[in-house]
């Protein structure tokens, strides 16, 4: 764990619940509004997936199942955009201001996952 990871671990914790890859937490916590929004969106997707599972079990028409799957995929991408925007506005800005140019490679890797 490097100094950035140690600084990112909240005081009084051992890193449990942190990023499994690096053990880091966000330096700037997500706003309560963002957490509520993302949680609400995730809960909606979970509900949609449950409905799709029921559709498959009920042998519903493939086109209808695929339409619902496309809606879930679109909803997940929208969640990703919200989290990416927060990441860029907080974590990335903070690291660039601290002189950490390696964050650019991380952001590029993240963009590759969404393109």
Secondary structure, DSSP 8 states (H G I E B T S, - for coil): --HHHHHHS-TT--STTS-TTT----SS---HHHHHHHHHHHHHHHHHHHHHHHHHHTT--HHHHHHHHHHHHHHHHHHHHHHHHHHIIIIIHHHHHTT-TTHHHHHHHHHHHH-
